[in-house]
Amino acid sequence: MSSDTVKNLLPKFVESLRTKGRSPATVLAYRSDLEQLVEFLIKKEKVTPDQVRPDDLDAFRDTLLNDKYTPKSVSRKLNAVKTFFRWMIDQNLITSDPSSSVAHPKIENILPKFLNPLEYRALRDVTRSDIRIAAIVELILQTGLRISEVASLKVANLKDGGMIIESYATQPQRTVPLNKPAQDVIESYTRIRPKVDSPYVFISKNGKPLAVRNIRASIARYMQRADLPTYSVNDLRTTFMVENLKNGVDIVLLSQVSGHKRLSTTERYLELAQITEPGKKQTLIEL
């Protein structure tokens, strides 16, 4: 048993994630989610792990839902909470896991959204003055990268008309081709990128890697400006998938490029694309 506080244990848990090779974006997301938990528990005067009960974590979940977080976001935060408490068990800091019985909120099975050509052109128009965000938008549209992969992308991994996405969590390393529009926007951003010694492609003015939450918030603002308030950055990846399927790109190639572990995951996009028989093209399209 540990007499240390939950607040003091959080940095140790975060360091364990880094040691396990979790991506910087994942580490930042876990830390942010768990800082919310720590703040909530302190207000309830639950300072040490042994003071935390399942009903405290139920209350944390319900508070997030009342604060208008989506069930999917709350579920993600609960995953961080459960991972944190399982780590405490593994470290012999607690003898029972108060998070094990906490249920995730029900998530409706809603088909993902995608932008049509007029909509993603409108988004391009409003981001034109912000070269960094324009590059991120274009990169996702042309390659289907996940937002966490954009945040973790390294300069050294851009080479020979492609980019290497390093392995992280349960994702193996893969190579994603860069078509001309993607190469062009990266070159444009590189010219104005701060001249600092950072391994990451997308950085802030002081050279720190852009956090996933900052990328998400920036693109959300531009979605509003483009009169596309119901869309999010995740819908850009879906747009990449749908447009390539519509244009006859081979589904196996698309599955490999997008980093899907199973072909069945890619096949789910066939319904969105209204395709019954996927094509055989071996080159990604230019959106």
C-alpha positions as CSV (number, residue, x, y, z in Angstrom):
1,M,0.0,0.0,0.0
2,S,1.1,3.5,-0.8
3,S,0.6,6.7,1.3
4,D,1.5,8.8,-1.8
5,T,-1.2,11.0,-3.2
6,V,-2.9,10.4,-6.6
7,K,-1.5,13.7,-7.7
8,N,2.1,12.7,-7.0
9,L,1.6,9.3,-8.6
10,L,0.4,10.8,-11.9
11,P,3.9,11.9,-13.1
12,K,5.3,8.5,-12.3
13,F,2.5,6.8,-14.3
14,V,3.1,9.2,-17.2
15,E,6.8,8.3,-17.1
16,S,5.9,4.6,-17.3
17,L,4.0,5.3,-20.5
18,R,7.1,7.0,-22.0
19,T,9.2,4.1,-21.0
20,K,6.8,1.7,-22.7
21,G,7.3,3.7,-25.9
22,R,3.8,5.2,-26.1
23,S,3.5,8.1,-28.6
24,P,4.0,11.6,-27.3
25,A,0.4,12.4,-28.4
26,T,-0.9,9.4,-26.3
27,V,1.1,10.4,-23.3
28,L,-0.2,14.0,-23.5
29,A,-3.8,12.8,-23.8
30,Y,-3.5,10.5,-20.8
31,R,-1.9,13.2,-18.7
32,S,-4.6,15.7,-19.6
33,D,-7.4,13.3,-18.9
34,L,-6.0,12.2,-15.6
35,E,-5.3,15.8,-14.5
36,Q,-9.0,16.2,-14.8
37,L,-9.5,13.2,-12.5
38,V,-7.0,14.4,-10.0
39,E,-8.7,17.8,-9.8
40,F,-12.1,16.1,-9.4
41,L,-10.9,13.9,-6.6
42,I,-9.2,16.7,-4.7
43,K,-12.5,18.6,-4.6
44,K,-14.0,15.5,-3.1
45,E,-11.2,15.3,-0.6
46,K,-10.1,11.9,-2.0
47,V,-6.3,12.5,-1.9
48,T,-4.7,9.0,-1.8
49,P,-5.6,6.0,-4.0
50,D,-7.0,3.9,-1.2
51,Q,-9.6,6.6,-0.5
52,V,-11.1,6.3,-4.1
53,R,-14.2,4.3,-4.4
54,P,-16.1,3.1,-7.5
55,D,-18.9,5.6,-6.8
56,D,-16.3,8.4,-7.0
57,L,-15.3,7.3,-10.5
58,D,-19.0,6.9,-11.4
59,A,-19.5,10.5,-10.3
60,F,-16.5,11.6,-12.4
61,R,-17.9,10.0,-15.5
62,D,-21.4,11.5,-14.9
63,T,-19.9,15.0,-14.3
64,L,-18.1,14.8,-17.6
65,L,-21.3,13.9,-19.4
66,N,-23.2,16.7,-17.6
67,D,-20.4,19.1,-18.8
68,K,-21.3,18.1,-22.4
69,Y,-18.4,15.8,-23.2
70,T,-19.5,13.3,-25.8
71,P,-19.9,9.7,-24.7
72,K,-17.0,8.7,-26.9
73,S,-14.7,11.3,-25.2
74,V,-15.8,10.2,-21.8
75,S,-15.2,6.6,-22.7
76,R,-11.7,7.5,-23.8
77,K,-11.1,9.3,-20.5
78,L,-12.3,6.3,-18.6
79,N,-9.8,4.2,-20.5
80,A,-7.1,6.4,-19.1
81,V,-8.5,6.2,-15.6
82,K,-8.7,2.4,-15.8
83,T,-5.2,2.1,-17.1
84,F,-3.9,4.4,-14.3
85,F,-5.5,2.2,-11.6
86,R,-4.3,-1.0,-13.2
87,W,-0.8,0.4,-13.1
88,M,-1.3,1.1,-9.4
89,I,-2.3,-2.5,-8.9
90,D,0.8,-3.7,-10.8
91,Q,3.0,-1.5,-8.7
92,N,1.4,-2.8,-5.5
93,L,0.2,0.6,-4.6
94,I,-3.3,-0.5,-4.0
95,T,-4.9,-3.9,-3.4
96,S,-8.2,-3.5,-5.2
97,D,-9.1,-1.6,-8.3
98,P,-12.0,0.9,-7.9
99,S,-12.2,1.5,-11.6
100,S,-12.9,-2.2,-12.6
101,S,-16.7,-1.9,-12.1
102,V,-17.1,1.5,-13.6
103,A,-19.2,1.2,-16.8
104,H,-18.5,3.2,-20.0
105,P,-21.3,5.4,-21.3
106,K,-23.3,3.9,-24.1
107,I,-22.1,5.1,-27.5
108,E,-24.5,5.1,-30.3
109,N,-23.4,3.3,-33.4
110,I,-23.5,6.2,-35.8
111,L,-21.8,6.1,-39.2
112,P,-18.8,8.4,-39.4
113,K,-19.2,11.6,-41.5
114,F,-17.1,12.7,-44.5
115,L,-16.8,15.9,-46.4
116,N,-17.8,16.2,-50.0
117,P,-15.4,17.9,-52.5
118,L,-17.1,21.3,-52.2
119,E,-16.8,21.1,-48.4
120,Y,-13.2,20.2,-48.2
121,R,-12.4,22.8,-50.8
122,A,-14.1,25.4,-48.6
123,L,-12.0,24.2,-45.7
124,R,-8.9,24.6,-47.8
125,D,-9.9,28.2,-48.7
126,V,-10.3,29.3,-45.0
127,T,-7.0,27.7,-43.9
128,R,-5.0,29.2,-46.8
129,S,-3.6,32.0,-44.6
130,D,-2.5,29.6,-41.9
131,I,0.2,27.5,-43.6
132,R,0.8,25.1,-40.7
133,I,-2.9,24.2,-40.3
134,A,-3.4,24.1,-44.1
135,A,-0.5,21.6,-44.3
136,I,-2.1,19.4,-41.6
137,V,-5.5,19.5,-43.3
138,E,-4.0,18.6,-46.7
139,L,-1.8,15.9,-45.2
140,I,-4.7,14.1,-43.6
141,L,-6.9,14.5,-46.8
142,Q,-4.1,13.1,-49.0
143,T,-2.8,10.3,-46.7
144,G,-5.5,9.5,-44.1
145,L,-3.2,9.9,-41.1
146,R,-4.6,9.8,-37.7
147,I,-4.4,13.1,-35.8
148,S,-2.0,11.5,-33.2
149,E,0.2,10.4,-36.1
150,V,0.3,13.9,-37.5
151,A,1.4,15.2,-34.1
152,S,4.1,12.5,-33.8
153,L,5.4,12.8,-37.3
154,K,9.2,13.4,-37.4
155,V,11.3,15.3,-40.0
156,A,13.7,12.4,-40.4
157,N,10.8,10.2,-41.4
158,L,9.9,12.3,-44.5
159,K,11.9,10.8,-47.4
160,D,11.8,9.6,-51.0
161,G,8.2,10.6,-51.7
162,G,6.9,8.9,-48.6
163,M,6.8,9.1,-44.8
164,I,7.5,6.5,-42.2
165,I,4.9,6.2,-39.4
166,E,6.8,4.8,-36.5
167,S,5.3,1.9,-34.5
168,Y,3.4,2.9,-31.4
169,A,1.1,1.2,-28.9
170,T,-0.1,-1.9,-30.9
171,Q,0.4,-0.2,-34.3
172,P,3.4,-1.6,-36.3
173,Q,5.6,0.7,-38.4
174,R,4.3,1.5,-41.9
175,T,5.3,3.6,-44.9
176,V,2.7,6.0,-46.4
177,P,3.2,7.4,-49.9
178,L,3.1,11.2,-50.4
179,N,1.4,12.4,-53.5
180,K,2.3,15.7,-55.1
181,P,-0.3,17.8,-53.2
182,A,1.0,16.4,-49.9
183,Q,4.6,17.0,-50.8
184,D,3.8,20.5,-51.9
185,V,2.2,21.6,-48.7
186,I,4.9,20.0,-46.6
187,E,7.5,22.0,-48.6
188,S,5.5,25.2,-48.1
189,Y,5.3,24.6,-44.4
190,T,8.9,23.7,-44.1
191,R,9.9,27.1,-45.5
192,I,8.1,29.0,-42.7
193,R,8.6,26.4,-39.9
194,P,10.5,27.9,-36.9
195,K,14.2,27.2,-37.2
196,V,14.6,25.3,-34.0
197,D,16.2,21.9,-33.2
198,S,13.1,19.8,-32.9
199,P,12.6,16.3,-34.4
200,Y,8.9,16.9,-35.0
201,V,7.5,18.3,-38.2
202,F,4.6,20.3,-36.8
203,I,5.8,22.5,-33.9
204,S,4.8,25.7,-32.1
205,K,6.8,28.9,-32.2
206,N,9.0,27.8,-29.3
207,G,9.8,24.5,-30.9
208,K,7.5,22.2,-28.9
209,P,5.5,19.6,-30.8
210,L,1.9,20.5,-31.4
211,A,-0.4,18.7,-29.0
212,V,-3.3,16.7,-30.4
213,R,-5.8,18.8,-28.5
214,N,-4.3,22.0,-30.1
215,I,-4.5,20.6,-33.6
216,R,-8.1,19.5,-33.0
217,A,-9.1,22.9,-31.6
218,S,-7.5,24.8,-34.4
219,I,-9.1,22.7,-37.1
220,A,-12.5,23.0,-35.3
221,R,-12.2,26.8,-35.5
222,Y,-11.6,26.6,-39.2
223,M,-14.5,24.2,-39.7
224,Q,-16.7,26.9,-38.1
225,R,-15.2,29.6,-40.5
226,A,-15.9,27.4,-43.4
227,D,-19.5,26.9,-42.2
228,L,-18.9,23.2,-41.5
229,P,-19.6,23.2,-37.8
230,T,-20.8,19.6,-37.6
231,Y,-17.4,18.2,-38.8
232,S,-14.2,17.4,-36.9
233,V,-10.6,16.7,-37.8
234,N,-11.5,12.9,-37.6
235,D,-13.8,13.3,-40.6
236,L,-10.9,14.3,-42.8
237,R,-9.5,10.8,-42.4
238,T,-12.9,9.3,-43.3
239,T,-13.0,11.6,-46.3
240,F,-9.7,10.2,-47.5
241,M,-11.0,6.7,-47.1
242,V,-14.3,7.3,-48.9
243,E,-12.8,9.3,-51.8
244,N,-10.2,6.6,-52.5
245,L,-12.8,3.9,-52.5
246,K,-15.1,5.8,-54.7
247,N,-12.2,6.2,-57.2
248,G,-11.4,2.5,-57.4
249,V,-8.3,2.3,-55.1
250,D,-7.5,-1.3,-54.1
251,I,-9.0,-1.9,-50.6
252,V,-6.0,-3.9,-49.5
253,L,-3.6,-1.0,-50.4
254,L,-5.9,1.4,-48.6
255,S,-6.0,-0.8,-45.5
256,Q,-2.2,-0.9,-45.4
257,V,-1.8,2.8,-45.9
258,S,-4.4,3.7,-43.3
259,G,-2.8,1.4,-40.7
260,H,-5.9,-0.8,-40.2
261,K,-5.0,-4.1,-38.5
262,R,-7.8,-5.9,-40.2
263,L,-9.2,-5.6,-43.7
264,S,-12.7,-5.8,-42.2
265,T,-12.1,-2.4,-40.6
266,T,-11.5,-0.9,-44.1
267,E,-14.5,-2.7,-45.5
268,R,-16.8,-0.8,-43.2
269,Y,-16.1,2.3,-45.3
270,L,-17.6,0.6,-48.4
271,E,-21.1,1.4,-47.1
272,L,-20.2,5.1,-46.7
273,A,-18.7,5.2,-50.2
274,Q,-21.8,3.3,-51.6
275,I,-19.4,0.8,-53.2
276,T,-20.3,-2.9,-53.5
277,E,-17.2,-4.0,-55.4
278,P,-13.9,-2.3,-54.6
279,G,-11.5,-1.4,-57.3
280,K,-7.9,-2.5,-58.1
281,K,-6.0,0.8,-58.5
282,Q,-2.6,0.6,-56.9
283,T,-2.1,4.4,-56.5
284,L,-3.8,6.7,-54.1
285,I,-5.8,9.5,-55.7
286,E,-5.2,13.3,-55.3
287,L,-8.1,14.9,-53.6
